[in-house]
Amino acid sequence: MSTEKKTIVIIGGGIIGSTTAYFLTRHSSYDPAFHDITLLEATAIAGGASGKAGGLLALWAYPSSIVPLSYRLHAELAKEHGGSESWGYRRVHSGQLEAKGRPLIANENRKNDTGANGHSVSLQKRSQHALGTLRAAGVPKDLDWVAADCVRAYEEMGGPDTTAQVHPHQFTTAMIQLAEQKGAKIQLGSVKTIGYEDGVVRRVTYIDKATSKSTTLPATDVILCAGPWTRTIYPRAPISALRAHSVTIRPSRPVSAHVLFTEIALPPGFKRTGESTAPKGSMKSSTTVTPEIYARPNNEVYACGEGDTLVTLPNSSDLVEVDERRCQDILDYVGSISDEMRDGEVTARQACYLPTVQAAASGPLIGETGVKGLLMAAGHTCWGIQNGPATGRLMSEFVFDGKAKSADVRSLDPRRVLG
């Protein structure tokens, strides 16, 4: 263990900050008698994208420099801490589904598909003919919650050896709780400034959420992992924000463990929920939409749509504006190919902002900034949950070893784009 006194401040309580706190407290040099770790979060742990993401893990994700390490760490963390029960870790199948959507039919107008307990169930989909249609399209045998007459093609992207999932909010909060057990502290407050002297980090000043008072923490090491808010705290960071909407559904019956990247051709004149007629002049020909659908444990399905930049990033995650129309569109799109989704119970309509790197080189940015004591881990786009463990491990190495040891991340060096 190291006896060098360190006061470490992590800025951001999403997946990157939480895994960083976890791996700092698990580093062989960590000694709570000499090392103080405080995580500063403006609103709530996993209050942003880390609590509203899909939670997909894949060996075919990017960047390749950290994906294998992070995928392996996910499996190790789940084995060590009971991740299957604590945060829904499991191996899954994933595939690209090409489908043709159907006009939406209100539950009360469907006369021949009523199952037990009043739930609408597609009998046609479960017929031998329907199952044969799915098999002919290459659809896996247990993927029986997509309407057979909608499927045009299916291509496997990954299986249980290369693809897994977690519940992102549960995983993020579990990581910080495990870090707290080893001595890390959480402080709710909005960071205002990072203080330097002679080009060296010395302090972090924040506004305490509970008291609204300005408070300053001394710091020898500051790890900036505030996601899309990174640029607010450190204006030099080329991090922008992309809003993303999603929904969660309790399907009308349990569904199998599949993740689908869809390409759905909506029929001409597709009438969305709440519209008496399709908008005049709209969709005279088929329009293609691409929602992603993630079946989760405990009879939950997550679905998300495309991102947008229509609304600028608010000051904090609790002020994110949710566009109800965009959420309903996702529900309508997935309902057009699945009775289980269409007839299920909507449990959440939500939005978040993903951090993206505005630079010629792709992100994320992981490593030193050129300011002694200031590290950056931001810009993970949609792969933050997947790459969180590797990023946390690497941050702990930068702090205690002075360099990355578990992976070669020179291509992700923030100094390439910070100048």
N, C-alpha and C positions, 0 to 999 in steps of 0.2 A: 504494500500500500504506500501511496505517496503521502509525505508529511508536509508538502508544500501547501500553504493556505490558499484556498480558492473560494471565491464567492461567485457562483454561477447563476446568471439570470437567463431564463428561457422566455422569449416573448412569443406568445401564441399558444392557445390551449386546444389546437386541433390535433390531428393524428401525428403530425411531424413533431410538435412540441411534446406531446404525451409519450411517444416512443423515445424521443431524445431523453426525457426525464427518466424513463425506465432504464435505458441502457447506460446512462451515466451512473445510476445507482447499482448497476450490475458489473461495472468495469472493475477489473482486478485492482486498480489503484484507488478506487473510491473508499474513503474513510469519512464517515459522518462527523468525526471529531475535528477534521480539518477542512472538509468540503461542504459548503452550504449551497443548496440548490433551491431556487425559487422559480416557479413558473408563473408568469403574469398573463392573465387572460381578461379581456375587456368585458365579456358578458357571461359566458358559461362554457364549460368544457364540452367540446364537440358541438358548439352552437351554430357553426357554419357548415361548410361542405362536408366536413368529417362526420357530421351527424345525419346527413341527408344524401349521401352517396350510395352507389349500388353495392359496393363491397366486393367487387370481382377481383380475384387473384389469378394471374396467368403467367406462365413461363414465356408466352409470346407477346408480353407487354413490352414497354420501352421505358427508359433506355436500357440497352442490353448490358451496360456496365454494372448495373445494380440489381436488375430483375432477378437473376438466379439466386443471389444472396438473400434478397428479401423474401422470395417465395419459400426458400428453405427455412428462413427464420420464422415465417408464419407457422409452418408445420411444427417447428421445435417449440414455439411459444404455446401453441395449442396443446401439445403433448404435456408440457411442463405444468401448465396452469388450467387444464381442463377446458380448453377453448371450445370444444364441441358443445358443452353445456353452457359455458359462460358467455360466449359471443358468437355462437352459431357457425363455427368453423366446420366446413365439410367440403369434400371433393365433388365436383359437378361436371356435367357435360355442357359444352357450349357449341353453338352452331349458327350459321347464316341461313335465315329462312326467307324465301321469296314467296309472297302470298298475294292473293287477290281479296280485298276486303268486301264485306257484304253490307248492304244497307242496315242501319240499326233498327231493331225491333223492340219496342217497349215490352217489358215483362208481362204486363196485363193483357197484351194483345196476342200473346203466344198461346195457342190452344192445345197443342198436342205434346208439349215437352215438359210437363210438370212432374217433378220427382217428389220424393219423400220430403216431409217437413216444408212443403210449399216452395222448394227451390226449383228453379228452371234448370233442366238438364237436357242436353242434346242427345236424344236417342239415336238419331241418324249417325252421329259421330262414333258411337260405340258399336254400330253394326259391323258385321264381317266385311261387308263391301267397303265401308268407310275405313276400317283398319287396313284393308288391302290397298286402298288408295294411298294411305299414308306410307305404307311400306314401299310401294312402287316409287314414291317420290324420295325415298332414302331416309325418311323420318325414323328415328330410333323407336323401338317397340314401346317404350314406356312414355314417350312424348305423345300422350293421347288427349291433351287439353287444347290442341289447335284443331279447328274444324277441318275435316278432311277435304271438303269441297273448296276450301280456300287455298290449300297448299299447291304451289307450283314447283318448288324445288327446295332441297335442303342440303347443306354442305357442312360437315363436321369441322369445327375450328379447333377444338381441344377436348380431351377426355379427362377422367379423374387423375391421370398421371401429370397433366399439364395445367389443369384448371381447378380452382377452388373458390370459396367465398367466405366472407365473414359478415356479420351485421356491424356496419361501421360505427354506429353510436355505441353499441355495447363493447366493441373492441377498443375504441378510443378511451372510453371511461375506465375500462378494466386496466389498461396500461398505466394510466395516471394513478389509479388506486394502488396498484402494485408498486409504483414508484414512491408513493406516500408511505407505504409500509416500511420502506428502507430509508426514509428521512427526507424526501423531497417535500416541498411546501407549495401550496397553491395560494395565489393572491389575486383577487379580482380587482382589476383596475385598468384604465386606459393609458397606455404609454404615451408620453408627450415628447420626451427627448432622451437621447442617449448622449451622455456627457463624456468628453475626451479631454485629455491633457497631454500635450506633446505627442499627439498621434496615437495615444494609447487609451483604450476604454477605461473609464473610471467609475461611472455611475449610470443609473437609469432612473428617470423621474416619471412618475405616473400619478393619475388622479384616482384615488381610492373609490371603488364603486359604492361602498357602504357609507363612507363619511363625506365624499366629494372633496376631500382635502388632498392637496399636493404632497406627495411623499417621495423621498429619494432613497434608492437603495445603492450602496456601494457595490461595485462589480469588477472582478478581474477578467471575467469571461461573459460575453453576451452572445446568445444564439438567437438570431432573428429568423423566426419561422411563423410569420403572421399571415401566410397565405396571400390572398388578394390585397390585404391591408399592409403588406410589407413596404410598398412604396410610400404609403402615408407616413410611416415611421422613418424610412430611409429613402428619401427622394431619388437617390442615384440608382436604386434598384429598378431594372426594366421589367417590372411585373405589372400586367394588366389583369382585368377581371372580366369573366364571361359568365353571364347569368344562365342558370340551368334550372328547369322545372322538373318535378317528379311527383309521382303519386305512389301510395301503397294501397293494396287491395287485399281483402280477405276473400279468396275465391269461393265459389259456391260449393266446391268440394276440394279435398286435398289434391295438390298437383305434384308431379315428379320433379326431381332436381335438375333442371335445365336452365341455361342462360341463352336467350335468343337475341341475335342482332337481326332485326327484321327489315324487309323492304316490301312495303305493302302498297299495292296499286288500289287506290280507292275508286269505287265506281263513279261514273259521271253523275253530277248532281248530288253527291253525298251530302245528306242532311245531318248536321251535327245536333247534339242534344241541345234543346232549348230553342231551336229554330223551327218555325212553322213550315218554312220552305227553305230550300237551299238559296243562298244569296244570288240575286239576279245576275246572270252572266258568269257565275263562278263554276269552275270545274266542268266545263263542257266536255272535256276529255279527262281521262283518268289522271289523277294526281298521285305521285308516289311520296309516301311518308316513311320515316325510318325510326320508329321507337325501339328502345331496348327493353327487354322483359327479363327479370331475374326472379325465378322461383326461390323462395327462402324457406328455412325450417319454420315450424309452428304455423303452417297454413297462411303464409303471407307471400304476396308477390309485389315486387318493386318494378315500376316502369318509368322511363324517362324519355324526354324528347330532345330536340335540337336546342342548342344554346342561342342566346341573343345578347345584344348590347344596347337594347332600347332604353334601359334605365341605368343610370350611373351607380357606381358602388356607394352604398350609404356609409355612414360613419362607423357602424357596428353591425354584427350579424343579426341582432334582434330587431333591426330596422329594415331588413330585406323585404321588398315588396313582392307579393305573390300575385301573379296574373291568373285569376280563376279560369279565364277562357283557355289559356295554354294548358292548364291542368286538365280541363275537361276534354280538350282535343286529344291528349294522351289517352284518356279513358275511352274515348270514342274510337280511336285508332286500334287499340288493343282489343276492345270489345268487338270490333268488326271481324276479327279472326278467331275469337275464343269466347264461347258461351260462359265458361267459368269466370272469365274476367268481366264480361258484360253484366253478368248476373250477381257478381260478388259485391261485398260491402266495401266502400271506399273508407279507408282509415286515416289517410293523410293526403293533403294537397300542399305542396311545399316548393320552396325555391332556395337556391344558394348561389354563391359566386365561386367559380373555379379560377385559380391563379395560373396565368400563362406567361411565358417569357417572351417579351418583345425584343427579339434580337435575331441576328442571322443564324446563330447557333441555337439549337433547341435546348430546352431545359430538362430537368430542373437545375437550379443553381445550388451546388453543395460544396461548402468549403470556406476558405479564408476570403476576406474582402479587401485586404491591403491595409486595413486598420488593425493594429495589434490588439488581440482580444475580442474582435468582432467577427463572428462566423455567421454564415447565411445558409439556410436550407429552405428554399421556396421555389414556386413555379412548377409544381408537380402535375398540373392539369388534372385529368380524370384518373390518374394512376397514383394518387396520394395514399390511398389505403393500401394498395399493393406494395408500394415502395417505402411506406413508413418505417417498417422495422430496419431495413438496410440503412436508411437515412439516419435513424436514431443511433444505430451502432456506429456509423461513421462519425457522427457528431461527437460521440463519447471518445472516439479515438483522437479526433482533432484536439479535444480539450486535454485529455490525459497523456496522449502519446506524441502530440505535436504534428501528427500526420495521419492520413487514412491508411489503414493496414488491411482491412477486409476486402477492399475492392479498389480497382484503379479508376479513380474519378477525375482524372486530370481534364477530361473533356467536359466536365461539369463545373470546372473552377469558375466561381463568380468573377474573378479578376479579369477573365477574358472579355467580359462585357461591361464591367464597372470602370475599366480604364486604369 
